Amino acid sequence: MATRYAALLRGINVGGGKKVPMAELRGLLESLGLRDVRTYLQSGQAAFTAGHGGEESLAVDLSGALAGRFGLDVDVIVRDHAYLRGVVEACPFPAGDLEPKQLHVTYYSAPVTEDRFAEIDRETYLPEDFRLGDRALYLYVPDGLGRSKLAEHLSKPRLARGVVATSRNWNTVRKLVEMTAD
């Protein structure tokens, strides 16, 4: 049975490094036997249909193919439509009342717990806030990500130790649901 997935590539086409043209990414995914491939923006999102494998094996295959084709070490998270839709539905913040730039989701390759973030004094950052979901962290930043001290703290490498983490703004989060719908 074929399943619709999204691949989230971490750190490509940002800051002048890890250049991956989207047309070439589509071709690479198709060469892996994936169908109905679509990319979104230039920053590392692709949707596709796969009749084989699961999230983890597809992520490993895609990461290996990126290394072989472009010589890049790129972390990849693959999630199916049901998961992506669930992330939107479980948002603990009033997404419909917020500007998309105020809400972001960090996707993790494995579950994370509150213990990982115990060092953060949330009161210090108010009104900014974050909440954990299923392999996801929801981040509310009323003045946008670029001015957020909480986002800066959350991006410290030690907080992502042992997992792959990649963030997307709310517009992209919703677009991934749309792109993976049957």
ZIDAQUI-V191838 format. One record per backbone hydrogen bond with DSSP energy under -1.0 kcal/mol. CO is the residue of the C=O (numbers start at 1). NH is the residue of the N-H. If there is no record, write none. Layout:
CO_NH + CO_NH
This chain:
3_50 + 4_81 + 5_48 + 6_79 + 7_46 + 8_77 + 14_17 + 18_13 + 21_25 + 22_26 + 23_27 + 24_28 + 25_29 + 26_30 + 27_31 + 29_34 + 30_33 + 35_49 + 38_47 + 44_9 + 45_40 + 46_7 + 47_38 + 48_5 + 49_35 + 50_3 + 54_58 + 55_59 + 56_60 + 57_61 + 58_62 + 59_63 + 60_64 + 61_65 + 62_66 + 63_67 + 64_68 + 65_69 + 66_70 + 66_72 + 67_71 + 75_10 + 77_8 + 79_6 + 80_84 + 81_85 + 82_86 + 83_87 + 84_88 + 85_89 + 86_90 + 88_91 + 93_95 + 94_97 + 95_98 + 99_102 + 100_103 + 100_170 + 102_141 + 103_170 + 104_139 + 105_168 + 106_137 + 107_166 + 113_116 + 114_117 + 115_118 + 117_120 + 120_122 + 121_124 + 122_125 + 125_128 + 129_140 + 131_138 + 133_135 + 135_108 + 136_133 + 137_106 + 138_131 + 139_104 + 140_129 + 141_144 + 145_148 + 148_152 + 149_153 + 150_154 + 151_155 + 153_156 + 156_159 + 157_160 + 160_163 + 164_109 + 166_107 + 168_105 + 169_173 + 170_174 + 171_175 + 172_176 + 173_177 + 174_178 + 175_179 + 176_180
